[in-house]
Amino acid sequence: MNDKIDIIKILLQDSNTAFLAISSVMASVVTLLYSIAFSKHDELIVICGIIKHGNKDPLVKAKKKSTINHIKRVKKALKQSFLIFVVSLINCVLSWIALGCRDSPFKVLLLVVISITAILIIYLVIKLICKLVRLYYTELKT
């Protein structure tokens, strides 16, 4: 029985560290995506200014549409990144709370919640990586 408690304690400590690391990485990703979105927004303002001053060039209009689509894709990735960041922080706190709990039904509930949200985080991270890779390759095409 004591071995099981030690294993659970080690797993909670490791998960706490992992969730904290994921939160840190996601904070960096959110910052990066935020700066990309703002730079594209500034680009869009310049393009709109060119169109406003009478430029009817179809290439400029196509660039405007492309920039708007890019901003929308980045915003979706940004929302997902922020969700992963928040869920990871919550899981980090829950792991920390579970470490302090004695054996109780509350600790079991915390372990179940941590496990389910860990699976959710893994799924969201994989989905985000796929989205960012697609975003990267579509940006290279244009």
N, C-alpha and C positions, 0 to 999 in steps of 0.2 A: 504494500500500500504506500509506503514511504517513497519507493522508487517512482510510482505513478505521480505523486505530488511533486517530486523533484523534476520529472520530465515535463510536467505541465508548467512549472515555474520557469524552466529553461525556455520552453516554447513561447511563453508569454513575454519573456525578456527579449528573445530574438524577434518576435513579431513586433514588439514595441519599437525596437531599433529599425526594423525593416519599414514600418509605417512612417517613422520619422524621416528615414532616408527618402522614401517615395514622396513624402510631403515636400521635402527640400527640393528634390528634382522637379516636382510639379510647379513649385513656386518659380523656379527658373524658367520653365517652359511657358507658364502664364505670362511672365514678364517679357519673354522673347516674342510670343504671339501678339501681345499687346503692342509692342513697339512696331511689329510688322503691320498690324492693322492701322496704326496711326500714320506710318509712312505711306501706306497705300491711300489713306484718307487724304493726306496732304497732296499726293499725286492726283487724286480725283478732283480736288479743289482747283489745281492748276489746269487740268483738262477742261473742267467746266468753265473756267475763266476764258480759255481759248475759244470754246464754243460760243460763249456769251458775246465775245467780240466779233462774231460774224464768220468764224471759220466753219465752213460747211463740208470740210474734207471727211469722206466716209471712214478713213483710217483713224481719225481722231475720235469719231463716234464709236468705232469698234474698240478702240483703246479704252474709252469710257465704260463701255459695257463689260469688257474684260476685267477692268479694275473693280467695278462694282461686284462682279461675280467672285473675284478673288477675295474681296473684303468679306463677303458673305461666308465663304468657305473658312476663312481664318476665324471669323466670329464663332462658327460652329465648333471648330477645334478648341477655341478659347473657352467656350462654355463647358465642353467636356473636360478640358484640363483643370478648370476650376472645380468642377464636381469631384474629380479624382483627388485634388488637393484637400478639399473639405472632408471627404469621406476618410481619407488617410489620416487626417488630423483627429477626427472623431475616433477612429480605430486605435490610434496611438493613445489617446486619453482612456479609452475603454480597457486597453491592455494594461495600462498603468493602474487603473482602478482594480482590475481583476487580480493583479499581483498583490495588492494590499488586502484582498478579501480572504477570509478564512473559508474553509470548505462549507459551502452553503448552496441552496438552490439558486441564489442570486449569482454566484460565481459560475454555475453551470449555464445559466441564462446568458451571462456575459460571454462565455466561451462560444456559445452557439451564435450569438450576434456577431462576434468578432470573426468567426469562421465564415459565416454567410457574407459579411461585408468584404472579407478578404477575397473571396471568390469573385464578388462584384468588382472589386478594384482590379483584379487580374484581367477580367473580361474587358473592363473599360480601358485599361492600359493597352491591351492588344488592339482594341478597336481604334484607339487614338493613334497608335503607331501606324496602322494601316491608312488612316485618314491623312496623317502627315506625309507618309510616303506618296500617296496619290497627289496630295497638294504639291509636293516637291516636283514630281514628274510632270504635272500639268503646267507648272510654272516654267519648267525647262522648255516645254513645247512652244510657249508664246514668246 
